[in-house]
Structures are given as structure tokens and as C-alpha cells.
């Protein structure tokens, strides 16, 4: 099943569950927390954990995720043109991550986003069938992920989506 189809099915199931939860909460006289508040709390927790893993400042940088037919690209860029400090920190971190991911070590994303992060287990298991390339950019750095296996492409896309949601305003999709 494709990741798009899987997400559509999960979204439908999630909407049904959300309706049930709302009905139960209202029947019990309780109030349901606004989903945007829950997401905001998660994003704050992810940002806090990220400070212990990523040396650059999330408030001064942006993650960009671009899914492709063979995997995708992950860019991390400084928000201010010519911010040499952030650019150097981004490059050092992504260079280290490219090497770790090539060995199947996805420990840093797991520490930030959780061990059950979508796509993570498949990426760890299939790391030897994913090429991860590091490249400097004028404003930061890029990791390019390439594989011939559709299941790993789906895992990469799921992993990108999870990061987009978790990083909130610090990330964007370049679809």
C-alpha cells in the first residue's frame, strides 16, 4: 500500500476516532483540548530535545523537505543571508548525520522525535539500500536520499512528513 493511500486511510480512521472522543468528552461533561494546542506542545518538546542534538538555532534556521520519486532532499538553511555561524553549524551537523545515516545510525532523529517516528524503523533496517549524500549550499547544507526500493521511498516520505509536523514553523515542504 502506498504511503499516500495509507495516510488517507489513517486520516479517515483518525477523524472517526476524533468524533468518538469528542462525543465521549461532551457526554462526560469534559472539554476537549484543541488539537492545535496539543501539536504546539509536541513541537515545543521536539524543539527542546532538538537543542541537545542539533547545534544550530532552530529560531534562526529552516528545515526544507522535498520528496522525490527516488527518495528526497533535506535542506537546512540559515534564515539570515550570510549568517556564517549558523551555516557552519548546519554543515557540521548534516555532514555528521550523513555519515551516521549511512551506517544505519538514526539515533539523533529518534532522540528528537521518538523511537516510534514514522518511517524510522524501515530506514534503519534498509540503510544499506539508501544512498545519503551531503552537499554544502551557500546558506547551509543538503542531504539527498536515494533508493530504488519503493518501500524505502515511502518510508523516507513518511519520515519527512513526521519531521514537518514536529518542527512546525521551523520546517517547510518544497513539493
Secondary structure, DSSP 8 states (H G I E B T S, - for coil): --HHHHHHHHHHHHHHHHHHHHHHHHHTT-----HHHHHHHHHHHHHHHHHTT--S-GGGEEEEEEEETTEEEEEEEESSTT-HHHHHHHHHHHHHHHHHHHTT--HHHHHHH-TT-TTHHHHHHTGGG-EEEEEEETTEEEEEEE-S-HHHHHHHHHHHHHHHHHHGGGEEE--
